[in-house]
């Protein structure tokens, strides 16, 4: 029996399973705040994702689904969502904002996604898939629990960032997805901190690796025992292909209706020796971070070489280290994120340096 709107649904699972499913209108509100933050920071735009209303899922399953609700009527909506912490759950503790979104969704007659068949498939596959993930990633019995929040919105899957391997994994999973996507979310949650934060990798590099693990490795072989590989749509395919002009135009119009427009790297500017984005000052940068960012803003039409960044960081050439430069740039990306701007605007150009795109 389905819960009334506003209720919370939890499945009755085998006690030996690590997964539980939780849905409520409030989890959907959390999902929308997650999506809105990625819209506001420019993350989706930078990585070629199109934000569209639910009806466009019939044309493409690779879109970011956002409801046609009047978020512009919520006071300072786009400013408030920037403070969301998308690497954890809940992503927001702004009770007023959450309750306003719940009100809009309830008025829109939102219902719990129908995913009974997916739950049955995952119940059959969970033990074997998680065992192989732990073996491949060389982590022993580290996945304590997986909490999946089914959703009507968003990308195929989103995840919290597990910083120690005994933490619970939290996934937002769109209703039209499959067990390959669940595996993708679990692996992403486990690897994100190492690949992005510690090693300074990019979002695209992470997605290529995870898509290979899900589609080509022994993890994929296990998944194919329960579901055909054709079900899996690699994220790297979405971010690498040119979107259709028709859907791109519809997405631009939809974003404008929501009160956002595409800005991109053109939003960076200088006022004196201070960096700005969309006329807002970028705060809490130390002098080295500020100088490096200013250098990239001043030279948007070219690659800023590793040596040029090194000259900002080090007093002499003998101290130069590519690894340290990469860590410095990763910290700068994190500072941009803290300012509500996607760190992915700083792009790595292999064997050369960095550029704003």
N, C-alpha and C positions, 0 to 999 in steps of 0.2 A: 504493500500500500504506500502511495506517495504522500509525503508530508504536505501540510498546508503551506502556502507561501509564507516565508519568514521562519519556518521550522528548520531544524537541522536533521539531516539524514545520515545515519551510519549503518553500514551493512553488517549483517551477522556473518562473520567470517570464521573459518577454521582457526582454532586457537594457535595452531602451528604456523599460520601465515604471518608474514611480517607487514603485509599491506592492509590498510583500512581506508575506506572511502568516506569522505565527509563533504556534504554540500549544504549550503543555506544561502539565502539572499545576501547575507553578510559576506560569505566567502566570495560571492560574485562581485560584491562591492570592492573587496580587496583586489580582486582580479582586475577590475576596471582602473583602480588607482595605479596598479602595476603598469598596465598598458599606457595610461595617460602620462605617466612619468617618462616612459620611453618615447612617446610622441613629443613631449615638452623638451626633452634634452636633445632631440634630433637623432636618437639612436636608430629608429626605424628608417628614417630618410637616408641616413648615411650607409645603411646596409641593404638598401634596395627593397625594403618591405613596403607593401601597400596597405594602408589602413582603409577599410571599407565596411559598410553596413552588412549585417548577416545575410541578406538576400544574395550577395555576390559570391557566397560559398559555392553556389551552383556553377559559377564560371571558373573558379579557381580555389583549390583547397590550400593554397600557399599564401593566402592573404592574412592580415591581422584584422580580426573581427572586433568592431566597436559598435555599440548600439546607437540608434538615432535618438538620443536623449539630450535635453537642452542643458548641457554642462555649463554653458556660458552664463546661466542664471545663478549658478553657485558662486558666491562671493570669492574672488581671487582663486578660482579653481586651478588654473594652470600654474600659478605660483605655489599653491599648497601641495600639489602632487609632486613637485620637484623635491620635497623633503622626504618622500617615501624611500624606504630602504628595501630595494628590490632583491637584495641578496639574502633576505630572511623572511620568515612568516610569523605574525602578520606583517605586511609591508608598511602599514600605516596604523598609528594610534590616534589619529585625528578623529575623535568620536563624532563631532558635528558633521564633518565631511562624510564619514561612513554612513551616518544615519540619513543624510540628505540623498546620497546615492541609492541607499536601500529604498527610500521613499519613491524615487524616480523609477527604479526597477520594478517595485511592487505595482506601481501604476501602469507599467508596461506589461503587466501580467506575465512576468518571467516564471518559467517552470524548471524543475529539476531535469537535467538531461537524461534521456533514456539510454542507458549503457549496460543493460543487464548482460547482453552477450559478451561484451568486452570483459566484464567482471569474471564471468565463467572461464573465458579463455586465459585470463591472467592467473586465475586461481590454479589452473592446470600447469601453467608455464613457470610460475614464480620461482619455485624451489630450484629448478635446473638453471634458469636464466641468472638468478642472483649468485648461485654457486660459481658459474662460469665467469661472471663479471668480477667476483672477488678473486678468482684464480688468475685471470688475465692482468688485473690491476695489482696483483700481489698484496692483497689486504685480506686478513683472516677474520671471518665472522664479524665484519665491521658494520654491516648494515643492520642497525637495531630495529628500525621501523620505517615504513614508507607510508606517508599520509597523502592520498591523492584527492585533490579538490576538482571534481568534474566541473566543467564550465561551458557556457554557451559562447564565450568570447575568447579573444586573444589569438596568439600563435598556436601551433600544434601542441607545444608543451613549454612550460617555464619551470624553473626550479630554484630552491634556495641554495646557497653556497655552503657546503659542508667544510669546515676548517679543521675539524678533527674527526677521524673516521668512525667515531662511535656515536655521532650525532644523528638525529632523525632526518630523513629526507622528506621534503615537502614539495609536491608537484601540483601545478595547475595544468590540467589536461583537458583539451577541447573535446567536445562530445563526439566528434567524427573520427577520432583517432584509434590506435590499435596497440598491440603489445610491443611492436617495434618502437613506437614512440615512447612508451613507458620506459623501456630499456635505455633509449636515448636520454631521457630526462634523468634517470638514475646515474648513468655514467657522467653526464654533464655536471650534476651536483657534486659528484666525488672528485672530478678532475679540475673543475674551474679554478680553484684557489691555486693549485700548482701551475697550471698552464698559463693563466692570465696574470695573476698577482706575483707569484714567485719567479716565474720564468719570463715574464714580460711578453707573452704571446698575444696575438691579436684575436679578435672574435672570429674572423674568417679561418685562421689557422686552427683554432680550437674546433670549429665545426667540421673542417675537413678530416681531422683525426677522429672525432666522435662518429662521423658518418662512416668512416672506414671500419671502426670497431663494431658498429651495429650491422653494417652491410656485408663486410668481407671477412671478418675474423671468425674465430670459433664461437664467439657470442652469436654472430649471425647464423651459424649452422644450427645452434640450439633453437633460436627463434623460428627458423624455418621448419622445425618439426611440428610447430603449433600453428603457423600462419605463413602464407606465401610471401616471398620477398617483395612481390609487386605492391604490397601494402605500404612499404616503406618509401617515403619521399625525403631524400636527403636535404637538409637545410642548406648545404653548400650549393646545391643546384639552384635554389631560390635566390641566394645572394650573388650568384655568378651570372645569372641570365638577365637579359634585357627585358624589362616588363613591357607588356603591350601598351601602346600609346592610349588606347581606349580606357583601360582600367587605371592607368596612371593619371589621366585627366579627371576621371571620376573621383579618384582618391584625393587629388588636389582640391577639387571643389568641396568634397566632404570635409576635409580638414579646415578649410576656410569657414564652412558652416559651423564647425565646432569651436572656432575662434583661434585656430592655429594656421599658419601658412608655412610653406617650405622656405627655409632660409639657407641652410647648409653652411659651408665654411665661409661663405661671403658675409656671414654675420659677425665674424671677427674683425675688430678694428682697433686703432690706437688713438688715445687722447694724450698727447704728450708722450711720456714713456710708460704709460699704463695700458694694459690690454683690456678690451671690452668685448662683450658678446651681446648682440642685439641691444646696444646702447646701455647695457648693464655692466658695471665694473666687475672684473674677476678677482675675487677676494682671497685672502689667506695664502698668497703665493710668496715664497721667499725670493730674495733678489735674483738668485740663479734661475729659478723657475720662471720668474717674470721676464728675465732677459732672454731666455731660450724661446719662450712663447712669442715675445715681441719680434725676435729674429725671424720666426716662421711667418708671422703676420706681415712683416715687412717684405718677405720674399715668397708670397703665395704662388708665384709663377715658376718657382724652381724648387729643387730639393736642397734642404739645409744639410750639409754633409756632417758625418759623424765627428770629424775633426773640429768643426765649428762649434758643435755642442760641447765637445771635450775642452775647448779653450775657455768656455764659460765655467765649467766645473773645476778644472785643474789649473794650478799655478804653473806647472811645467809639463812638457811632453812625456817625461819619464813616468808620470803617474797615470797616463792615459790607459783606459780599459774599456773595450766595447761592452763588456758585461755590465760595468758600472754605468755607462751611458744608457744602456737599455733599462736598468733599474731606475735611473733618474727620470727617464721619459715615462715609465710606468707610474711613478709617483706624481708626475705632472698630469697624466691622464686621470688619476684618482682625484686630484685637486679640481680638475674641470668637472668631474662627476659631482663633487661636493658643491659646486656652483650651479648645478642643474644643467650642465652642458655635456654632451656625449664625449667621452675620452677617445672614441673611435675617429673623431675628426683628425687626430694626429695619426697619420698613416706611415707605416714603415716602408721604405723603399730598399729592397734587399741590396746589401753590399754598398749602399751609398749613404743613406741617412733618413731624414724625416720630412714630411710635407703636410700641409693642411689641405684636406679635400672634403 
